[in-house]
Amino acid sequence: MDVVGTVFVALAALLHLYIWWMESVAWRRPVVWRRFGIASQADADTTAPLAYNQGFYNLFLAVGAVLGVVLYWTASATAGFALALFCAGSMVAAAGVLLSTGRERVRAAATQGTLPLLGVLFFLLSLPVA
């Protein structure tokens, strides 16, 4: 189960790297800002600093998740487990926050939260039963 958990956490990290790229690098491109429901180039330009900042939150979670997965498969398995679980859990919580902003964001929240949720579940299932 831990192999499956680390695969899902790694995939969640890759998704969040992509989200970072969209929000922090490519935000002013119409194909990107339209994906986020932004109505115009002027609105995209106005929201660019917010998206830039938000993108880096996604980057930091992705880096933490990857580091957790790497550490998990080394002599620092306990630290890796904790870091991967914390970062993936934060991704799931962020998806919950996104979902709380309106029903029109169900698809985005599911996209953002499914991979890390599966990672958390499989990681927890890998724990030995006492």
N, C-alpha and C positions, 0 to 999 in steps of 0.2 A: 504493500500500500504506500510505503514511503516513496518508492520510485514514481508511482502515479501522482502522488502529491507534489513531488518536486517538478514533474513535467508540467502540471497545471499552474504551479506558481511561476515557473519560467515562462510559460505562454502568457500569463497575466502580465509579467514584466515586459515582455515584447510588445503587448498591446499598449501598455502605458508608455513605453518609449515612442510608439507611433502617435499616441495622443499628445505627448510632449512636443513632437515634431510639428503636428498640426497647430497646436496652440501657441507655441513659442517661436517657431521658425516660419511656418507657412500661413499664418492667420489671415494675412491680407489678400490671399488668393481667393477669388470667388468660389471655387469648388470646395474650399475648406470652410469659409465662414457660412456658406449656405447649409452645409452639413450640420452646423450648430444652430441653425434657425435664425441667423442674422439676416436682416432684411435688405441691407444696402452696403455699398462700399464705405459710405460715410459712417454707418454704424460700426462696421468692422474696424475702421480706423479709430473710432472713439473707444471701442472696447479692447483694442489691441494691448494696451498695458495690463489690463486685467487678465486677458487670456495668456499673455506672456508669463505672468506670475503664476497663474494656475497651472500652466504647462510644466513649470519647474517643480511644483508639488508632485506631479505625475512622474517626472524624471527621478526625483529623490526616492519615491516609493519603488520604482522599478529597480534602481540601483540597489536599494536595501534588500529587495526580494532576491535579486541575483546573488548578492553577497551571502544572503542567508542560505540559498541553495548550495552555493560553493562550499561554505563552511560546514553545512550539514554532512557533506560527503568527505570531510576531512576529520582530523582529530578533534575539531571543535564542533562536533555534531549538536551538542546541547545549545550552544550559542547560535548556531545556524538554524536550528529548529525554532528557537524563540524569535530570531530576526525574521525568518521567512513567514512565520505565523503572524507576527505583528504587522508586517508590511501587507501581506495578503488580507489580513483582517481589516486593516485601514482602507484598502481598496474596496472591500465589501461594504464597509461603513459609508464610504464616500458615495457608492452606488445607492445606498439607502437614502442618503441626504439628497442626491439628485432626484430620486423617485418621489421624495416628499415635496418637490417643487411643482408637481403636476402630472396628471395622467399622460400628457403628451410626451413625457420623457421616459415612459416605461421601456421602450426599446433601447434607448441609450443606457439606461440604468442596467438593464439585463446584459447588454454588451459589455459594459464596464465591470459588472459584478459577478458574472457567471464563472469565468475561469478562476479568479481568486477564491470564490466560494468553494468550488470543487477542490482546489488545492488545500484549503483549510480542512475540509471534511476528510479528504484522504490522508492528510497528515495526522489528524486526530485519530482516525481509524488505525493508523500504524502504531499508536502507542500500545505498549504491552498492558494486558489486563492483569491487575494485581490479584 
